[in-house]
């Protein structure tokens, strides 16, 4: 078959990019920031288990949840399928593509022909838009755009194991219940839910408490990590370039708040969009301090970065409190 006739969109974040292309296939045009916000995408998690060589700072909701939250907000139906059989997974994908459906696929990009990564991450999303001969065509995020990969590499990527992995997971969208008139209310509801989760996290590694914890622990990285400078570079690069849109997803959130202001007329959203652009810049400052550090300046960089993170815990708590109050 030929590639499905849509205008492919390559965005900042993989899950929102995949969903945007699925919606575009049904003539629903929403921006990536709007999808990110309706998906209650903003969050924070600090994680460093004994099995992990480096700490992990996440600025978004758990994988898979963003699509589910958007579907709930907009009355979309998600067709989610998993199977332990690569052959069945491929047959199901080809059938959907033959029916003209753009399909979201969760996989480990490391295995795909065009991959540049030297690490595994089994919770990456792409939008599959067709197949040609013995290759599948997918839409990636902005740095990669439209790519093709072999059947064999696709099978390996989809069945990869690891943290946050799934069994050949695929997603399709049925937009039957979508009504554009609900967008304003959906923005308000999603902002309220995001703020409440951020302000009352289930564990101290998440939300504003997680940011405070990250600032506290960051100062000790130099003594606790085996290769602190290397680890700092990995963490900083992930924060800024790992599909975050810059500023640990805070830039995407600021853009969403601007759209939410236009849709709802709630003035606080516009003011807090400005605040989150400032917060995003400070997260970028942290990322740059981490990835630009050398052996001689690592301790100083960690101290400076941790001080910024300490302040960000308070700043984000205050901003989310204002968003919660404005959204009730």
Sine and cosine of phi, psi and omega as CSV:
sin_phi,cos_phi,sin_psi,cos_psi,sin_omega,cos_omega
0.00,0.00,0.27,-0.96,0.12,-0.99
-1.00,0.07,0.19,-0.98,0.08,-1.00
-0.93,0.37,0.63,-0.77,0.02,-1.00
-0.86,0.51,0.68,-0.73,-0.12,-0.99
-0.99,0.13,1.00,0.07,0.18,-0.98
-0.75,-0.66,0.20,-0.98,0.14,-0.99
-1.00,-0.03,0.98,-0.20,-0.11,-0.99
-0.88,0.47,0.65,-0.76,0.04,-1.00
-0.91,-0.41,0.80,-0.60,0.07,-1.00
-0.93,-0.37,0.92,-0.39,-0.10,-0.99
-0.95,-0.31,-0.39,-0.92,-0.05,-1.00
-1.00,0.07,-0.65,0.76,-0.12,-0.99
-0.90,-0.44,0.60,-0.80,-0.17,-0.99
-0.93,0.37,-0.71,0.71,-0.10,-1.00
-0.94,0.34,-0.66,0.75,0.05,-1.00
-0.93,0.37,-0.58,0.81,0.06,-1.00
-0.89,0.45,-0.71,0.70,0.00,-1.00
-0.88,0.47,-0.71,0.70,-0.01,-1.00
-0.92,0.39,-0.64,0.77,0.02,-1.00
-0.85,0.52,-0.67,0.74,0.01,-1.00
-0.94,0.35,-0.56,0.83,0.08,-1.00
-0.91,0.42,-0.65,0.76,0.03,-1.00
-0.93,0.37,-0.63,0.77,0.02,-1.00
-0.87,0.49,-0.53,0.85,0.04,-1.00
-0.90,0.44,-0.36,0.93,0.04,-1.00
-0.95,-0.30,0.34,0.94,0.04,-1.00
0.89,0.46,0.48,0.87,0.13,-0.99
-0.97,-0.23,0.92,-0.40,-0.08,-1.00
-0.97,-0.25,0.97,-0.24,0.09,-1.00
-0.82,-0.57,0.51,-0.86,0.02,-1.00
-0.97,0.22,0.35,-0.94,0.05,-1.00
-0.90,0.44,-0.69,0.73,0.06,-1.00
-0.85,0.52,-0.60,0.80,0.01,-1.00
-0.91,0.41,-0.67,0.74,0.05,-1.00
-0.89,0.45,-0.69,0.72,0.00,-1.00
-0.87,0.49,-0.69,0.72,-0.03,-1.00
-0.95,0.32,-0.69,0.72,0.05,-1.00
-0.90,0.44,-0.43,0.90,0.06,-1.00
-0.99,0.13,0.13,0.99,-0.03,-1.00
0.79,0.61,0.73,0.68,-0.20,-0.98
-0.96,0.29,-0.43,0.90,-0.10,-1.00
-0.99,0.17,0.72,-0.70,0.03,-1.00
-0.33,-0.94,-0.21,-0.98,0.16,-0.99
-0.41,-0.91,0.65,-0.76,0.07,-1.00
-0.59,-0.81,0.76,-0.65,0.18,-0.98
-0.95,-0.31,0.81,-0.59,-0.04,-1.00
-0.62,-0.78,0.73,-0.68,0.07,-1.00
-0.42,-0.91,1.00,0.03,0.03,-1.00
-0.99,0.13,0.20,-0.98,0.00,-1.00
-0.89,0.45,-0.44,0.90,-0.02,-1.00
-0.99,0.15,-0.17,0.99,-0.07,-1.00
-0.99,-0.12,0.80,-0.60,0.03,-1.00
-0.94,0.35,-0.46,0.89,-0.06,-1.00
-0.76,-0.65,0.49,-0.87,0.12,-0.99
-0.91,0.42,0.34,-0.94,0.02,-1.00
-0.78,-0.63,0.83,-0.56,0.07,-1.00
-0.93,-0.37,0.93,-0.38,0.00,-1.00
-0.96,-0.29,0.64,-0.77,-0.03,-1.00
-0.92,-0.40,0.20,0.98,-0.09,-1.00
-0.72,-0.70,0.20,-0.98,0.04,-1.00
-0.91,0.41,0.31,-0.95,-0.02,-1.00
-0.83,0.56,0.53,-0.85,0.11,-0.99
-0.80,0.60,0.55,-0.84,0.01,-1.00
0.99,0.11,-0.47,0.88,-0.08,-1.00
-0.96,0.29,-0.52,0.85,-0.05,-1.00
-0.87,0.49,-0.74,0.67,0.01,-1.00
-0.89,0.46,-0.68,0.73,-0.01,-1.00
-0.89,0.46,-0.66,0.75,-0.02,-1.00
-0.92,0.40,-0.64,0.77,0.05,-1.00
-0.90,0.44,-0.69,0.73,0.01,-1.00
-0.87,0.50,-0.69,0.73,0.03,-1.00
-0.90,0.44,-0.66,0.75,-0.06,-1.00
-0.92,0.39,-0.56,0.83,-0.13,-0.99
-0.93,-0.37,0.18,0.98,0.01,-1.00
0.84,0.55,0.67,0.74,0.12,-0.99
-1.00,-0.05,0.44,-0.90,0.10,-0.99
-0.97,-0.25,0.81,-0.59,0.07,-1.00
-0.99,-0.17,0.79,-0.61,0.13,-0.99
-0.99,-0.13,0.99,-0.15,-0.06,-1.00
-0.97,-0.23,0.79,-0.62,-0.01,-1.00
-0.77,-0.64,0.64,-0.77,0.11,-0.99
-0.72,-0.69,0.51,-0.86,0.06,-1.00
-0.40,-0.92,0.53,-0.85,0.06,-1.00
-1.00,0.10,-0.06,1.00,-0.03,-1.00
-0.99,-0.15,0.93,-0.38,0.06,-1.00
-0.86,0.51,-0.58,0.81,0.00,-1.00
-0.91,0.42,-0.69,0.72,0.03,-1.00
-0.91,0.40,-0.63,0.78,0.02,-1.00
-0.87,0.48,-0.68,0.73,0.00,-1.00
-0.92,0.39,-0.67,0.75,0.00,-1.00
-0.89,0.45,-0.65,0.76,0.03,-1.00
-0.90,0.43,-0.66,0.75,0.02,-1.00
-0.89,0.45,-0.74,0.68,-0.03,-1.00
-0.89,0.46,-0.65,0.76,0.03,-1.00
-0.88,0.48,-0.70,0.72,0.01,-1.00
-0.90,0.44,-0.68,0.74,0.02,-1.00
-0.90,0.44,-0.64,0.76,0.04,-1.00
-0.90,0.44,-0.45,0.89,0.05,-1.00
-1.00,0.09,0.03,1.00,0.04,-1.00
1.00,0.09,0.32,0.95,-0.02,-1.00
-1.00,-0.09,0.81,-0.58,0.21,-0.98
-0.96,0.27,0.71,-0.70,-0.14,-0.99
-0.86,-0.51,0.76,-0.65,0.13,-0.99
-0.99,0.11,0.75,-0.66,-0.02,-1.00
-0.85,-0.53,0.74,-0.68,0.10,-1.00
-0.99,-0.15,0.76,-0.65,-0.13,-0.99
-0.31,-0.95,0.00,-1.00,0.10,-1.00
-0.95,-0.30,0.96,-0.28,-0.10,-1.00
-0.88,0.48,-0.37,0.93,0.00,-1.00
-0.74,0.67,-0.57,0.82,-0.11,-0.99
-1.00,0.09,-0.21,0.98,-0.08,-1.00
-0.98,0.22,0.46,-0.89,-0.14,-0.99
-0.85,0.53,-0.57,0.82,-0.11,-0.99
-1.00,-0.05,0.04,1.00,-0.12,-0.99
-0.89,0.45,0.58,-0.81,0.07,-1.00
-0.93,-0.38,-0.13,0.99,-0.09,-1.00
-0.94,0.34,0.49,-0.87,0.17,-0.99
-0.92,-0.39,0.33,0.94,0.01,-1.00
-0.65,-0.76,0.32,-0.95,-0.01,-1.00
-0.99,-0.13,0.59,-0.80,0.12,-0.99
-0.45,-0.89,0.96,-0.28,-0.18,-0.98
-1.00,-0.01,0.25,0.97,0.01,-1.00
-0.86,-0.50,0.54,0.84,0.03,-1.00
-1.00,0.01,0.54,-0.84,0.02,-1.00
-0.89,-0.46,0.58,-0.81,0.20,-0.98
-0.72,-0.70,0.34,-0.94,0.15,-0.99
-0.97,-0.23,0.86,-0.50,0.03,-1.00
-1.00,-0.01,0.82,-0.58,-0.11,-0.99
-0.89,-0.45,0.12,0.99,0.05,-1.00
0.37,-0.93,-0.02,-1.00,0.10,-1.00
-0.58,-0.81,0.55,-0.84,0.00,-1.00
-0.72,-0.70,0.84,-0.54,-0.05,-1.00
0.82,0.57,-0.90,-0.43,-0.08,-1.00
-0.94,-0.33,0.44,0.90,-0.09,-1.00
-0.71,-0.70,0.55,-0.83,0.09,-1.00
-0.99,-0.12,0.56,-0.83,0.01,-1.00
-0.95,-0.33,0.78,-0.63,-0.07,-1.00
-0.75,-0.66,0.40,-0.92,0.11,-0.99
-0.97,-0.26,0.83,-0.56,-0.01,-1.00
-0.97,-0.25,-0.07,-1.00,0.09,-1.00
-0.96,0.26,0.00,-1.00,-0.26,-0.97
-0.84,0.54,-0.60,0.80,-0.07,-1.00
-0.94,0.33,-0.29,0.96,-0.08,-1.00
-0.88,-0.48,-0.54,0.84,0.04,-1.00
0.93,0.37,-0.61,-0.79,0.00,-1.00
-1.00,0.09,0.76,-0.65,-0.05,-1.00
-0.70,-0.72,0.26,-0.97,0.14,-0.99
-0.78,-0.63,0.45,-0.89,-0.05,-1.00
-0.51,-0.86,0.44,-0.90,-0.08,-1.00
-0.95,0.31,0.36,-0.93,0.05,-1.00
-0.85,0.52,-0.66,0.75,-0.05,-1.00
-0.90,0.43,-0.70,0.72,-0.01,-1.00
-0.92,0.39,-0.60,0.80,0.04,-1.00
-0.89,0.45,-0.67,0.75,0.01,-1.00
-0.89,0.46,-0.67,0.74,0.02,-1.00
-0.90,0.43,-0.69,0.73,-0.05,-1.00
-0.91,0.42,-0.65,0.76,-0.07,-1.00
-0.96,0.28,-0.47,0.88,-0.04,-1.00
-0.98,-0.17,0.17,0.99,-0.03,-1.00
-0.89,0.46,0.55,-0.83,0.05,-1.00
-0.98,-0.18,0.26,-0.97,0.05,-1.00
0.63,-0.77,0.05,-1.00,0.01,-1.00
-0.82,0.57,0.72,-0.69,0.06,-1.00
0.93,0.37,0.23,0.97,0.00,-1.00
-0.97,0.23,0.27,-0.96,0.08,-1.00
-0.70,-0.71,0.16,-0.99,-0.05,-1.00
-1.00,-0.04,1.00,0.02,0.05,-1.00
0.79,0.61,0.72,0.70,-0.09,-1.00
-0.94,0.34,0.71,-0.70,0.11,-0.99
-0.75,-0.67,0.46,-0.89,-0.05,-1.00
-0.71,-0.70,0.71,-0.70,0.16,-0.99
-0.83,-0.56,0.40,-0.92,-0.05,-1.00
-0.90,-0.43,0.73,-0.68,0.18,-0.98
-0.92,-0.40,0.93,-0.36,-0.11,-0.99
-1.00,0.03,0.30,0.95,-0.16,-0.99
-0.80,0.61,-0.58,0.81,-0.05,-1.00
-1.00,-0.06,0.08,1.00,-0.10,-0.99
-0.93,0.36,0.70,-0.71,0.04,-1.00
-0.64,-0.77,0.91,-0.42,-0.07,-1.00
-0.86,0.51,-0.43,0.90,-0.06,-1.00
-0.92,0.38,-0.25,0.97,-0.03,-1.00
-1.00,0.05,-0.07,1.00,-0.13,-0.99
-0.85,0.53,-0.71,0.70,-0.05,-1.00
-0.88,0.48,-0.76,0.64,0.00,-1.00
-0.90,0.43,-0.60,0.80,0.01,-1.00
-0.90,0.43,-0.61,0.79,0.06,-1.00
-0.87,0.49,-0.74,0.67,-0.04,-1.00
-0.88,0.47,-0.70,0.72,0.00,-1.00
-0.91,0.42,-0.66,0.75,-0.02,-1.00
-0.93,0.37,-0.63,0.78,0.04,-1.00
-0.90,0.44,-0.69,0.73,0.02,-1.00
-0.87,0.49,-0.72,0.70,-0.01,-1.00
-0.91,0.42,-0.65,0.76,0.02,-1.00
-0.89,0.45,-0.71,0.71,-0.02,-1.00
-0.90,0.44,-0.69,0.72,-0.03,-1.00
-0.90,0.44,-0.66,0.75,0.03,-1.00
-0.91,0.42,-0.64,0.77,-0.03,-1.00
-0.93,0.38,-0.60,0.80,-0.06,-1.00
-0.99,0.11,-0.36,0.93,0.01,-1.00
-0.76,-0.65,0.91,0.42,-0.08,-1.00
-0.93,0.36,0.48,-0.88,-0.02,-1.00
-0.95,0.32,-0.42,0.91,0.05,-1.00
-0.68,-0.74,0.32,-0.95,-0.08,-1.00
-0.97,0.26,-0.10,1.00,0.07,-1.00
-0.99,0.12,-0.08,1.00,-0.11,-0.99
-0.88,-0.47,0.25,-0.97,0.06,-1.00
0.88,0.48,-0.44,-0.90,-0.03,-1.00
-0.91,0.41,-0.49,0.87,0.05,-1.00
-0.92,0.40,-0.60,0.80,0.04,-1.00
-0.91,0.41,-0.60,0.80,0.05,-1.00
-0.90,0.44,-0.71,0.70,0.04,-1.00
-0.88,0.48,-0.65,0.76,0.02,-1.00
-0.91,0.41,-0.65,0.76,0.03,-1.00
-0.87,0.49,-0.68,0.73,0.02,-1.00
-0.88,0.48,-0.66,0.75,0.00,-1.00
-0.91,0.41,-0.71,0.70,-0.07,-1.00
-0.97,0.24,-0.46,0.89,-0.06,-1.00
-0.85,0.52,-0.58,0.82,-0.03,-1.00
-0.89,0.46,-0.42,0.91,-0.02,-1.00
-0.99,-0.10,0.04,1.00,-0.04,-1.00
-0.84,0.54,-0.64,0.77,-0.10,-0.99
-0.87,0.50,-0.58,0.82,-0.02,-1.00
-1.00,0.01,-0.42,0.91,-0.10,-1.00
-1.00,-0.08,-0.43,0.90,-0.08,-1.00
-1.00,-0.02,0.56,-0.83,-0.03,-1.00
-0.91,0.40,-0.68,0.73,0.01,-1.00
-0.78,-0.62,0.98,0.19,-0.16,-0.99
-0.87,0.50,-0.67,0.74,-0.05,-1.00
-0.92,0.39,-0.67,0.74,0.05,-1.00
-0.89,0.46,-0.70,0.72,0.01,-1.00
-0.89,0.46,-0.67,0.74,0.01,-1.00
-0.87,0.50,-0.66,0.75,0.03,-1.00
-0.89,0.46,-0.67,0.74,0.01,-1.00
-0.90,0.43,-0.71,0.70,-0.01,-1.00
-0.90,0.44,-0.73,0.69,-0.03,-1.00
-0.89,0.45,-0.67,0.74,0.02,-1.00
-0.91,0.42,-0.66,0.75,0.03,-1.00
-0.88,0.47,-0.66,0.75,-0.02,-1.00
-0.89,0.46,-0.60,0.80,-0.12,-0.99
-0.99,-0.14,-0.54,0.84,-0.14,-0.99
-0.87,-0.50,-0.04,1.00,-0.05,-1.00
-0.99,0.12,0.77,0.64,0.02,-1.00
0.96,0.28,0.40,0.92,-0.09,-1.00
-1.00,-0.06,-0.23,0.97,-0.11,-0.99
0.97,0.23,0.15,0.99,-0.02,-1.00
1.00,0.03,0.58,-0.81,0.04,-1.00
0.92,0.39,0.52,0.85,0.05,-1.00
0.82,0.58,0.74,0.67,0.03,-1.00
0.96,0.26,-0.06,1.00,-0.05,-1.00
-0.95,0.31,-0.45,0.89,0.07,-1.00
-0.92,0.40,-0.71,0.71,0.06,-1.00
-0.85,0.52,-0.66,0.75,0.00,-1.00
-0.91,0.41,-0.65,0.76,0.05,-1.00
-0.88,0.47,-0.67,0.74,0.02,-1.00
-0.90,0.44,-0.62,0.79,0.07,-1.00
-0.89,0.46,-0.69,0.72,-0.01,-1.00
-0.88,0.47,-0.57,0.82,0.07,-1.00
-0.89,0.46,-0.69,0.72,0.03,-1.00
-0.92,0.38,-0.63,0.77,0.02,-1.00
-0.88,0.47,-0.60,0.80,0.06,-1.00
-0.89,0.46,-0.69,0.72,0.00,-1.00
-0.89,0.45,-0.61,0.79,-0.05,-1.00
-0.98,0.21,-0.60,0.80,-0.13,-0.99
-0.98,-0.21,-0.42,0.91,-0.10,-0.99
0.98,0.22,0.12,0.99,0.00,-1.00
-0.98,0.22,0.93,-0.37,-0.14,-0.99
-0.90,0.43,-0.51,0.86,-0.01,-1.00
-0.87,0.50,-0.52,0.85,0.00,-1.00
-0.90,0.43,-0.62,0.78,0.01,-1.00
-0.92,0.39,-0.70,0.72,0.01,-1.00
-0.90,0.44,-0.62,0.78,-0.03,-1.00
-0.98,0.19,-0.34,0.94,0.17,-0.99
-0.90,0.44,-0.67,0.74,0.06,-1.00
-0.89,0.46,-0.68,0.73,0.01,-1.00
-0.90,0.43,-0.64,0.77,-0.01,-1.00
-0.96,0.29,-0.41,0.91,0.14,-0.99
-0.92,0.38,-0.62,0.79,0.07,-1.00
-0.92,0.40,-0.69,0.72,0.03,-1.00
-0.88,0.47,-0.66,0.75,0.03,-1.00
-0.86,0.52,-0.67,0.74,0.01,-1.00
-0.88,0.47,-0.62,0.79,0.01,-1.00
-0.93,0.37,-0.60,0.80,0.09,-1.00
-0.91,0.42,-0.59,0.81,0.08,-1.00
-0.90,0.44,-0.62,0.78,0.07,-1.00
-0.87,0.50,-0.67,0.74,0.03,-1.00
-0.88,0.47,-0.74,0.67,-0.01,-1.00
-0.86,0.52,-0.67,0.74,-0.02,-1.00
-0.92,0.38,-0.63,0.78,0.07,-1.00
-0.87,0.49,-0.66,0.75,-0.02,-1.00
-0.94,0.35,-0.72,0.69,-0.11,-0.99
-0.99,0.11,-0.24,0.97,0.03,-1.00
-1.00,-0.09,-0.06,1.00,-0.08,-1.00
-0.95,0.30,0.53,-0.85,0.13,-0.99
-0.88,-0.47,-0.02,-1.00,-0.07,-1.00
-0.85,0.53,-0.65,0.76,-0.07,-1.00
-0.94,0.34,-0.53,0.85,-0.11,-0.99
-0.94,-0.33,0.19,0.98,-0.11,-0.99
-0.89,0.45,-0.73,0.69,-0.02,-1.00
-0.88,0.47,-0.69,0.73,0.00,-1.00
-0.89,0.45,-0.66,0.75,0.02,-1.00
-0.89,0.46,-0.66,0.75,0.02,-1.00
-0.91,0.42,-0.66,0.75,0.02,-1.00
-0.89,0.46,-0.69,0.73,-0.01,-1.00
-0.93,0.37,-0.68,0.73,0.02,-1.00
-0.89,0.46,-0.68,0.73,-0.01,-1.00
-0.90,0.44,-0.60,0.80,0.03,-1.00
-0.90,0.44,-0.64,0.77,0.05,-1.00
-0.91,0.42,-0.69,0.72,-0.01,-1.00
-0.89,0.45,-0.64,0.76,0.08,-1.00
-0.81,0.58,-0.74,0.68,-0.01,-1.00
-0.92,0.39,-0.59,0.81,-0.01,-1.00
-0.91,0.41,-0.53,0.85,0.06,-1.00
-0.85,0.52,-0.70,0.71,0.01,-1.00
-0.95,0.32,-0.65,0.76,-0.02,-1.00
-0.90,0.44,-0.69,0.72,-0.03,-1.00
-0.95,0.31,-0.56,0.83,0.08,-1.00
-0.88,0.48,-0.70,0.72,0.00,-1.00
-0.91,0.41,-0.68,0.73,-0.02,-1.00
-0.90,0.43,-0.68,0.74,0.01,-1.00
-0.93,0.36,-0.53,0.84,0.08,-1.00
-0.89,0.45,-0.67,0.74,0.04,-1.00
-0.91,0.41,-0.63,0.78,0.04,-1.00
-0.91,0.40,-0.64,0.77,0.04,-1.00
-0.89,0.46,-0.71,0.71,-0.01,-1.00
-0.90,0.43,-0.63,0.78,-0.05,-1.00
-0.96,0.29,-0.33,0.94,-0.14,-0.99
-0.98,-0.18,-0.05,1.00,-0.02,-1.00
-0.96,0.27,0.00,0.00,0.00,0.00
